[in-house]
Amino acid sequence: MAAQRVTGLTDDQVVQLRNEVTAGRRPRVRVTGAQFPDGTRGTVVRVGDPSADGGEFLTVRVKVGGVSDELGFSPKELSVAGRAGVATAPAVPAARAGTRKRSPQPSRRPEGARATPPATPVSPRATPATPAVRAATPAAKAAGGPQRRAAPGPAVTIAIASAGSSWSVTAHRGARVVVKKAPVTPGVVAAIAALLNESGVEDAVATVNDSALGEAEARADKLRAELAQVEAVLISHRRP
């Protein structure tokens, strides 16, 4: 009889895994899928939010072909590692019952039980199945089989702020600061605001830039007037 896999996490088991990960533990689960050998297990490293991360919101670290990777799975593709994956236990009492039924004489029952161990018919069937599955796994990868979605990376936050007439940009990748208050020209900020196509953002940027531009133009006019006066003095000192 073909082996049956018991898969799928219940809502209570998902909550339990989330609590264990939050507490700093790393629970183990069974992984299913054509690209994984039968009996593959992995370590749960993150339980995300289905509304934000999609259906494959459980991040599991698995090792296939000697390479470890963190992949996203849905609850129906996993099962608790403590649950049996193959229903082979009922085969033992069935074999024993069949032996007793074929040997009605009490004196011959012990001999029949010794001559036909229950584990003998199970091992030859299970042994060749394991290398067959493992051998098919690299071939499926080489043929371009279905690839799983990688675990989501940390969120990126970019903030552009004004300080008087100047602008700066700060960026975070998760909790790490990538750029802190790097100077940005007003023209670049105005171009970004125009690309966003949000009138409120464009008006806010224009208010800061127009004020700074007016002050710069007034100062330039004053400097030009002073320069003209100095040029007039220099010309007056020339000999005719």
C-alpha positions as CSV (number, residue, x, y, z in Angstrom):
1,M,0.0,0.0,0.0
2,A,1.4,3.5,-0.9
3,A,2.6,5.7,1.9
4,Q,0.3,8.6,2.9
5,R,1.7,12.0,4.1
6,V,0.0,13.8,6.9
7,T,0.4,17.5,6.0
8,G,-1.2,20.9,6.8
9,L,-1.0,23.1,9.8
10,T,-4.1,24.1,11.8
11,D,-4.8,27.6,12.9
12,D,-3.9,26.6,16.5
13,Q,-0.6,25.1,15.3
14,V,0.3,28.3,13.4
15,V,-0.4,30.3,16.6
16,Q,1.8,27.9,18.6
17,L,4.6,28.2,16.1
18,R,4.4,32.0,16.2
19,N,4.6,32.0,20.0
20,E,7.6,29.7,20.0
21,V,9.5,31.9,17.5
22,T,8.6,35.0,19.5
23,A,10.0,33.3,22.6
24,G,13.3,32.7,20.9
25,R,12.8,29.0,20.1
26,R,13.2,27.4,16.7
27,P,10.5,24.8,16.2
28,R,10.9,22.0,13.6
29,V,8.4,21.2,10.9
30,R,8.0,18.7,8.0
31,V,8.2,20.2,4.5
32,T,6.3,18.8,1.5
33,G,6.7,19.5,-2.2
34,A,8.0,17.7,-5.3
35,Q,11.3,19.5,-5.1
36,F,12.0,18.2,-1.6
37,P,13.0,14.6,-0.6
38,D,10.4,12.7,1.5
39,G,10.8,13.4,5.2
40,T,12.5,16.7,4.7
41,R,12.4,18.9,7.9
42,G,13.2,22.5,8.4
43,T,13.4,25.1,11.1
44,V,10.8,27.9,11.4
45,V,12.6,31.2,11.7
46,R,9.7,33.6,11.1
47,V,5.9,33.6,11.1
48,G,4.6,36.6,9.2
49,D,1.3,38.2,8.6
50,P,-0.8,36.7,5.7
51,S,-2.4,40.0,4.9
52,A,1.1,41.6,4.3
53,D,3.2,38.6,3.3
54,G,0.7,36.6,1.3
55,G,-0.2,32.9,1.6
56,E,3.5,31.8,2.0
57,F,4.0,33.7,5.3
58,L,5.9,31.0,7.2
59,T,9.7,31.3,6.6
60,V,11.5,28.0,7.1
61,R,15.2,27.2,6.9
62,V,15.6,24.0,4.9
63,K,18.7,22.1,3.7
64,V,18.5,20.4,0.2
65,G,21.5,19.1,-1.6
66,G,23.9,20.3,1.1
67,V,22.7,24.0,0.7
68,S,20.7,25.8,3.4
69,D,18.2,28.4,2.4
70,E,15.2,30.3,3.9
71,L,12.1,29.9,1.9
72,G,8.4,30.9,2.3
73,F,5.7,28.3,2.8
74,S,2.0,28.2,3.3
75,P,0.4,26.3,6.3
76,K,-0.9,23.6,4.0
77,E,2.7,22.7,2.8
78,L,3.9,22.1,6.4
79,S,3.1,19.8,9.3
80,V,4.3,19.5,12.9
81,A,7.5,17.5,13.0
82,G,6.1,15.3,15.8
83,R,3.3,13.9,13.6
84,A,3.9,10.7,11.7
85,G,4.5,11.2,8.0
86,V,4.0,7.7,6.7
87,A,1.1,5.4,7.7
88,T,3.1,2.1,8.0
89,A,2.2,1.1,11.6
90,P,-1.1,-0.8,10.7
91,A,0.9,-3.2,8.5
92,V,2.5,-5.0,11.5
93,P,-0.7,-6.2,13.3
94,A,-2.2,-7.1,9.9
95,A,0.7,-9.4,9.1
96,R,0.5,-11.0,12.5
97,A,-3.2,-11.5,12.3
98,G,-2.8,-13.1,8.9
99,T,-0.2,-15.6,10.3
100,R,-2.5,-16.6,13.1
101,K,-5.4,-17.1,10.8
102,R,-3.4,-19.4,8.5
103,S,-2.0,-21.4,11.4
104,P,-5.0,-22.7,13.4
105,Q,-2.9,-25.3,15.3
106,P,-1.5,-23.8,18.6
107,S,1.8,-25.8,18.3
108,R,2.6,-24.2,14.9
109,R,1.7,-20.5,15.6
110,P,5.0,-19.6,17.3
111,E,7.0,-21.1,14.5
112,G,5.1,-19.2,11.8
113,A,5.6,-15.9,13.7
114,R,9.3,-16.5,13.9
115,A,9.6,-17.5,10.3
116,T,7.8,-14.4,9.0
117,P,8.9,-11.2,10.9
118,P,6.5,-8.3,10.5
119,A,9.2,-5.9,9.4
120,T,10.5,-8.1,6.5
121,P,7.8,-7.1,3.8
122,V,8.0,-3.4,4.8
123,S,11.7,-2.8,4.5
124,P,12.2,-3.9,0.8
125,R,9.4,-1.5,-0.3
126,A,10.6,1.5,1.7
127,T,14.4,1.1,0.9
128,P,14.3,1.7,-2.9
129,A,11.8,4.6,-2.6
130,T,14.2,6.9,-0.7
131,P,17.1,7.0,-3.3
132,A,14.5,7.3,-6.1
133,V,13.1,10.5,-4.6
134,R,16.5,11.9,-3.8
135,A,17.8,11.2,-7.3
136,A,14.8,13.0,-8.9
137,T,15.3,16.1,-6.9
138,P,18.5,17.5,-8.6
139,A,17.0,16.5,-12.0
140,A,13.9,18.6,-11.3
141,K,16.0,21.6,-10.3
142,A,18.2,21.2,-13.4
143,A,15.0,21.1,-15.6
144,G,13.9,24.4,-14.2
145,G,11.2,23.2,-11.8
146,P,9.0,25.5,-9.8
147,Q,11.0,27.9,-7.7
148,R,9.7,29.1,-4.3
149,R,9.4,32.7,-3.3
150,A,12.3,33.9,-1.2
151,A,11.6,35.2,2.2
152,P,10.7,38.9,2.3
153,G,13.6,41.3,3.1
154,P,13.6,44.1,5.7
155,A,11.5,47.2,4.9
156,V,13.2,50.2,3.3
157,T,12.3,53.8,4.5
158,I,13.5,57.0,2.7
159,A,12.8,60.4,4.1
160,I,13.6,63.8,2.5
161,A,13.6,66.7,4.9
162,S,14.2,70.5,4.7
163,A,16.2,72.6,7.1
164,G,15.8,76.3,6.2
165,S,16.6,76.5,2.5
166,S,18.6,73.2,2.3
167,W,17.5,69.6,1.8
168,S,18.8,66.3,3.1
169,V,17.9,62.6,2.6
170,T,17.9,59.8,5.3
171,A,17.4,56.1,4.4
172,H,16.8,53.0,6.7
173,R,16.9,49.3,5.7
174,G,15.0,47.7,8.6
175,A,16.6,49.0,11.7
176,R,20.0,49.8,10.0
177,V,20.7,53.4,8.8
178,V,21.9,53.3,5.2
179,V,22.2,57.1,4.6
180,K,21.9,59.8,7.3
181,K,21.2,63.5,6.3
182,A,23.0,63.4,3.0
183,P,22.7,66.9,1.2
184,V,20.3,67.1,-1.8
185,T,19.9,70.0,-4.1
186,P,16.5,71.8,-4.3
187,G,16.3,71.0,-8.0
188,V,16.5,67.3,-7.3
189,V,13.8,67.5,-4.6
190,A,11.6,69.5,-7.0
191,A,12.1,66.8,-9.7
192,I,11.2,64.0,-7.3
193,A,8.0,65.9,-6.2
194,A,7.0,66.3,-9.9
195,L,7.5,62.5,-10.5
196,L,5.3,61.6,-7.6
197,N,2.5,63.6,-9.2
198,E,1.0,64.7,-5.9
199,S,-0.1,68.3,-5.8
200,G,0.3,68.6,-2.0
201,V,3.9,67.4,-2.1
202,E,4.7,69.7,-5.0
203,D,3.2,72.7,-3.2
204,A,5.1,72.0,0.0
205,V,8.4,71.7,-1.9
206,A,7.8,74.8,-3.9
207,T,7.1,76.9,-0.8
208,V,10.5,76.0,0.6
209,N,12.4,76.4,-2.7
210,D,10.6,79.7,-3.8
211,S,11.5,81.3,-0.4
212,A,15.1,80.2,-0.7
213,L,15.3,81.3,-4.3
214,G,13.9,84.8,-3.5
215,E,16.5,85.3,-0.8
216,A,19.3,84.2,-3.1
217,E,18.2,86.5,-5.9
218,A,17.9,89.5,-3.5
219,R,21.4,88.8,-2.3
220,A,22.7,88.5,-5.8
221,D,21.2,91.9,-6.8
222,K,22.9,93.5,-3.8
223,L,26.2,92.0,-4.7
224,R,25.9,93.1,-8.3
225,A,25.2,96.7,-7.2
226,E,28.3,96.6,-4.9
227,L,30.4,95.2,-7.7
228,A,29.2,98.0,-10.0
229,Q,30.3,100.6,-7.5
230,V,33.7,99.0,-7.1
231,E,34.1,98.9,-10.9
232,A,33.3,102.6,-11.1
233,V,35.9,103.4,-8.5
234,L,38.5,101.4,-10.4
235,I,37.6,103.1,-13.7
236,S,37.9,106.5,-12.1
237,H,41.6,105.8,-11.2
238,R,42.6,105.2,-14.8
239,R,44.6,107.9,-16.5
240,P,43.0,109.5,-19.5
